[in-house]
Amino acid sequence: MALDLKDKWIWDFWFAKDGKDYHLFYLQADRALGDPELRHWNVSVGHAVSQDLRHWTPLPDALAPSSPQSRAEDPADSLTTWTGSVVRDGDRWLMFYTGTRQSEKGLIQRVCLATSDDLVHWHKNPASPVLETDPRWYDTLNLDHWHDQSWRDPWIFKDADREFYHMLLTCRANTGAPDGRGAVGYASSTDLIHWQAGPPLFAPGWYGEMEVPQVACIGGRHYLFCSVSVKYHSQAHLAEGVTPLTGLKYFPGDGPLGPFHTEGSGFLGADARGSLYAGRVVEGPDGGWYLMAFRNLDEEGQFVGGVSDPLPIVQGEDGQLSLAPAESGP
């Protein structure tokens, strides 16, 4: 039942809920490339819809990198259209996504914007990029410290009490040991167009990257989710005696903006191999919460590239999260 395409790899994805329909937007690349690592630089955003998170109907592709109209032009997404999120604003939908430029060899990441009236036909906003790295708090490009300027995976949610929006991002703080600067960045807006960066929302010093962040309230408790990799655990964190895993990490919080706590933190669907990655938690049609992720590496360590079926999340009385048997899905 999982979403697999014979001719394309699928990896990071995000949802938009419209009535009973779950719209899934996902990164994709042609399997004809041969080497899965080439997918990152040959990417577009695919689209499918479902009402049960299991049976998916493909729809027309949503986005692809922009083609420069002249030699002097290099749009913010001329090389890649990477991971993002979708929010609703009245009768329109806004997709925030990660763009990189050909002229910069994809090393510098920015937040771009597209809009739609129907979730199918998307139009890129000429204001893109709408947000760039702020060096007051975040690392800029320094190849002696890291392989890129991380400022990606924008995840947006509306404040519950006012016309105010919050954005979380994959980023790196500009202080601390280089291998532990991975953080969840923060920005805010009153109109979804003009954004103001602020200090990192969470920077534990544990990882070089904390990818695809998300906040969710499950059973009245708030959690910050992000994906981490075995290869990017910091030396300081390993020195604490932790067992390095790859997959979805969660941190309990006092509210949607934290503070978030390292005590009680845990993993969902993670293992040493990295079977699943870039996990998202989503409320199913039955009201239960589920983990979905892209299928990353098989038992031989080969890239798979497809979306998992929903895995039911169980919440303990102490707030700890775990996975129930898959057969209890929606």
C-alpha positions as CSV (number, residue, x, y, z in Angstrom):
1,M,0.0,0.0,0.0
2,A,3.0,2.3,0.5
3,L,3.6,5.0,-2.1
4,D,6.2,3.7,-4.6
5,L,6.9,4.8,-8.1
6,K,8.5,2.4,-10.6
7,D,10.4,5.2,-12.5
8,K,11.2,7.6,-9.6
9,W,12.8,7.7,-6.2
10,I,10.8,9.4,-3.5
11,W,12.3,10.9,-0.3
12,D,11.4,13.9,1.9
13,F,7.6,14.8,1.9
14,W,5.1,17.0,3.6
15,F,1.3,17.1,3.9
16,A,-1.6,19.5,3.3
17,K,-5.1,18.5,4.6
18,D,-8.1,19.7,2.7
19,G,-11.4,18.3,4.0
20,K,-11.0,14.5,3.9
21,D,-8.1,14.7,1.5
22,Y,-4.5,14.3,2.5
23,H,-2.3,15.9,-0.1
24,L,1.2,14.6,-0.1
25,F,4.1,16.6,-1.7
26,Y,7.3,14.8,-2.1
27,L,10.8,15.1,-3.5
28,Q,11.4,12.9,-6.5
29,A,14.0,12.1,-9.1
30,D,14.3,9.7,-12.0
31,R,15.7,6.2,-11.2
32,A,17.3,6.3,-14.6
33,L,20.0,8.4,-13.0
34,G,21.4,5.2,-11.7
35,D,23.2,6.6,-8.6
36,P,20.7,7.6,-5.9
37,E,23.0,10.3,-4.6
38,L,22.4,12.2,-7.9
39,R,18.8,12.6,-6.9
40,H,19.4,15.7,-4.8
41,W,20.6,17.7,-7.9
42,N,17.9,16.4,-10.3
43,V,14.9,17.0,-8.1
44,S,11.3,18.1,-8.6
45,V,8.2,18.1,-6.3
46,G,5.6,15.4,-6.9
47,H,2.1,15.3,-5.7
48,A,-0.4,12.6,-4.7
49,V,-3.7,12.5,-2.7
50,S,-5.3,10.0,-0.3
51,Q,-8.2,9.8,2.2
52,D,-6.7,7.0,4.3
53,L,-2.9,7.7,4.1
54,R,-2.5,4.3,2.4
55,H,-4.0,4.4,-1.0
56,W,-2.5,7.2,-3.1
57,T,-3.5,8.7,-6.4
58,P,-0.8,10.6,-8.2
59,L,-1.5,14.1,-9.4
60,P,0.4,16.5,-11.7
61,D,3.8,17.5,-10.4
62,A,3.8,20.6,-8.2
63,L,7.2,22.3,-8.7
64,A,10.5,22.0,-10.5
65,P,13.6,24.2,-10.5
66,S,13.2,27.6,-12.3
67,S,15.0,28.1,-15.7
68,P,16.9,31.4,-15.9
69,Q,15.4,33.7,-18.5
70,S,18.8,35.2,-19.3
71,R,22.4,34.7,-18.6
72,A,22.3,37.4,-16.0
73,E,19.5,35.8,-14.1
74,D,19.9,33.1,-11.6
75,P,16.6,32.4,-9.6
76,A,16.8,31.3,-6.0
77,D,15.6,27.9,-7.0
78,S,17.5,27.5,-10.3
79,L,19.2,24.2,-9.1
80,T,16.8,22.6,-6.6
81,T,13.3,22.7,-5.1
82,W,13.8,20.9,-1.8
83,T,11.8,20.1,1.3
84,G,9.1,22.5,2.6
85,S,5.6,22.7,3.9
86,V,2.1,24.0,2.9
87,V,-0.2,26.3,4.9
88,R,-3.7,27.6,4.2
89,D,-4.4,31.3,4.2
90,G,-8.1,31.9,3.5
91,D,-8.9,30.7,0.0
92,R,-5.2,30.2,-1.1
93,W,-2.5,27.8,-0.2
94,L,1.1,28.7,0.3
95,M,4.0,26.3,-0.2
96,F,7.3,27.3,1.4
97,Y,10.2,25.3,0.1
98,T,14.0,25.2,-0.1
99,G,15.8,26.7,-3.1
100,T,19.4,26.6,-4.2
101,R,21.2,28.3,-7.1
102,Q,23.2,26.9,-10.0
103,S,25.8,29.7,-9.7
104,E,26.4,28.7,-6.1
105,K,26.6,25.0,-6.8
106,G,23.7,24.4,-4.3
107,L,25.9,25.4,-1.3
108,I,23.6,28.2,0.0
109,Q,20.0,27.5,0.9
110,R,17.1,29.9,1.0
111,V,13.4,29.8,1.6
112,C,11.2,30.2,-1.5
113,L,7.4,30.5,-1.9
114,A,4.7,29.4,-4.3
115,T,1.0,29.8,-4.1
116,S,-2.1,27.9,-5.3
117,D,-5.9,28.2,-5.3
118,D,-6.5,24.4,-5.6
119,L,-3.3,22.6,-4.3
120,V,-2.7,21.4,-7.9
121,H,-1.6,24.4,-9.9
122,W,1.3,26.3,-8.3
123,H,2.7,29.7,-9.1
124,K,6.1,30.9,-7.8
125,N,6.0,34.1,-5.9
126,P,8.3,36.8,-7.4
127,A,9.3,37.8,-3.9
128,S,11.4,34.6,-3.5
129,P,13.5,34.1,-1.7
130,V,11.4,35.2,1.3
131,L,14.0,34.3,3.9
132,E,17.8,34.0,4.0
133,T,20.2,33.0,6.7
134,D,20.7,35.6,9.4
135,P,24.4,35.6,10.5
136,R,23.6,37.1,13.9
137,W,22.7,33.7,15.0
138,Y,23.4,31.2,12.2
139,D,26.3,29.8,10.4
140,T,27.0,31.1,6.9
141,L,29.0,29.2,4.3
142,N,32.2,27.9,5.8
143,L,33.4,24.7,4.2
144,D,36.0,24.2,6.9
145,H,33.1,23.7,9.3
146,W,30.4,22.1,7.2
147,H,29.5,21.1,3.7
148,D,26.8,23.7,3.1
149,Q,25.0,26.8,4.4
150,S,22.0,25.1,6.0
151,W,18.8,27.0,5.9
152,R,16.1,24.6,4.7
153,D,13.0,22.5,5.4
154,P,10.8,25.4,6.4
155,W,7.8,24.2,8.5
156,I,5.2,26.9,9.2
157,F,2.3,27.0,11.6
158,K,-0.1,29.7,12.7
159,D,-0.2,31.1,16.2
160,A,-3.3,29.9,18.1
161,D,-4.2,33.4,19.5
162,R,-3.3,35.9,16.8
163,E,-2.5,36.6,13.2
164,F,1.1,35.6,13.6
165,Y,3.1,32.8,11.9
166,H,6.0,30.7,13.1
167,M,8.6,29.1,10.8
168,L,11.0,26.3,11.9
169,L,14.1,25.5,9.8
170,T,17.0,23.1,9.5
171,C,20.0,25.2,10.3
172,R,23.3,25.5,12.1
173,A,24.0,27.8,15.0
174,N,27.1,30.1,14.8
175,T,28.6,29.1,18.1
176,G,29.9,25.8,19.6
177,A,31.8,22.9,18.2
178,P,31.4,22.6,14.4
179,D,30.1,19.0,14.7
180,G,27.4,20.0,17.2
181,R,26.0,23.2,15.7
182,G,22.9,21.5,14.2
183,A,19.8,23.4,15.4
184,V,16.2,24.2,14.8
185,G,16.0,27.7,13.5
186,Y,13.2,30.2,13.9
187,A,11.5,33.0,12.0
188,S,8.2,34.8,12.3
189,S,5.8,36.8,10.1
190,T,2.5,38.6,10.3
191,D,1.6,38.2,6.6
192,L,3.4,35.1,5.4
193,I,5.5,37.1,3.0
194,H,7.8,39.2,5.1
195,W,9.8,37.1,7.6
196,Q,12.0,38.1,10.5
197,A,14.6,35.6,11.7
198,G,15.2,35.1,15.4
199,P,17.6,33.0,17.6
200,P,17.5,29.2,17.3
201,L,14.4,27.6,18.8
202,F,16.5,24.6,20.0
203,A,20.2,23.9,19.8
204,P,21.3,21.0,22.1
205,G,24.8,20.6,20.7
206,W,24.1,17.0,19.9
207,Y,24.2,16.9,16.1
208,G,25.6,18.4,13.1
209,E,22.2,18.5,11.5
210,M,18.6,18.4,12.8
211,E,16.5,18.0,9.7
212,V,12.9,18.4,8.7
213,P,11.6,19.9,12.0
214,Q,8.0,19.8,13.0
215,V,6.0,20.6,16.1
216,A,2.8,18.6,17.0
217,C,0.5,18.5,20.0
218,I,-0.4,14.8,20.8
219,G,-2.6,14.0,23.7
220,G,-2.3,17.5,25.0
221,R,1.5,17.4,25.1
222,H,3.8,19.3,22.7
223,Y,6.7,17.7,20.9
224,L,9.5,18.9,18.6
225,F,10.4,16.4,16.0
226,C,13.4,16.3,13.7
227,S,15.5,13.7,11.9
228,V,19.1,12.9,12.8
229,S,21.7,10.6,11.4
230,V,24.3,8.3,12.9
231,K,27.1,10.0,10.9
232,Y,26.2,13.5,12.3
233,H,26.1,12.8,16.1
234,S,28.6,15.2,17.7
235,Q,31.7,13.9,19.5
236,A,30.4,15.5,22.7
237,H,27.1,13.7,22.5
238,L,28.8,10.4,21.8
239,A,31.0,10.9,24.8
240,E,27.9,10.8,26.9
241,G,27.5,7.2,26.1
242,V,24.5,7.5,23.7
243,T,23.8,4.8,21.1
244,P,23.8,6.6,17.8
245,L,20.7,6.0,15.6
246,T,19.3,7.3,12.4
247,G,15.7,8.4,12.2
248,L,13.0,10.6,13.9
249,K,14.0,12.2,17.2
250,Y,11.5,13.9,19.5
251,F,11.8,16.4,22.4
252,P,8.9,17.2,24.8
253,G,8.1,20.8,25.2
254,D,6.1,23.2,27.4
255,G,4.3,24.7,24.4
256,P,4.5,24.8,20.6
257,L,7.6,27.0,20.9
258,G,9.1,25.2,23.9
259,P,11.2,25.3,25.8
260,F,12.0,21.8,24.7
261,H,13.7,19.3,27.0
262,T,16.4,16.8,26.4
263,E,15.2,14.8,29.4
264,G,12.6,12.3,28.1
265,S,13.7,12.7,24.5
266,G,13.5,9.6,22.4
267,F,13.3,8.1,18.9
268,L,10.4,6.9,16.7
269,G,11.2,4.3,14.1
270,A,14.9,4.8,14.3
271,D,17.7,2.2,13.9
272,A,21.5,2.1,13.3
273,R,21.0,1.4,9.6
274,G,18.6,4.2,8.8
275,S,15.7,2.2,7.4
276,L,13.4,5.2,7.6
277,Y,14.2,8.9,7.4
278,A,12.7,12.4,7.3
279,G,9.7,11.2,9.4
280,R,6.5,13.2,9.7
281,V,3.8,12.7,12.4
282,V,0.3,13.1,11.0
283,E,-3.2,12.8,12.5
284,G,-5.1,10.1,10.7
285,P,-8.7,10.0,9.6
286,D,-9.5,8.0,12.8
287,G,-8.1,10.7,15.1
288,G,-5.0,8.7,15.9
289,W,-1.4,9.9,15.4
290,Y,0.9,8.1,12.9
291,L,4.5,8.2,11.8
292,M,5.2,8.2,8.1
293,A,8.7,8.4,6.6
294,F,10.6,7.7,3.4
295,R,12.1,4.2,3.1
296,N,15.8,4.9,3.1
297,L,18.2,2.0,3.2
298,D,17.4,-1.8,2.9
299,E,19.2,-4.6,4.6
300,E,22.0,-4.4,2.1
301,G,22.4,-0.7,2.6
302,Q,20.9,0.2,-0.8
303,F,18.7,3.2,-1.2
304,V,15.0,2.4,-1.6
305,G,13.1,5.6,-2.2
306,G,9.4,5.4,-1.3
307,V,6.9,6.5,1.3
308,S,6.1,4.1,4.2
309,D,2.6,3.2,5.3
310,P,1.4,5.0,8.4
311,L,2.8,3.5,11.7
312,P,0.6,4.1,14.7
313,I,2.1,6.1,17.6
314,V,1.4,5.1,21.2
315,Q,1.7,7.7,24.0
316,G,2.6,6.5,27.4
317,E,1.2,8.1,30.6
318,D,4.6,9.7,31.1
319,G,4.4,11.3,27.6
320,Q,6.9,8.9,26.0
321,L,6.1,7.9,22.4
322,S,6.5,4.5,20.8
323,L,5.2,2.7,17.8
324,A,2.4,0.1,17.8
325,P,2.2,-2.8,15.5
326,A,1.6,-1.6,11.9
327,E,-1.6,-3.7,11.5
328,S,-3.4,-1.3,13.8
329,G,-3.2,1.5,11.2
330,P,-6.1,3.7,10.0
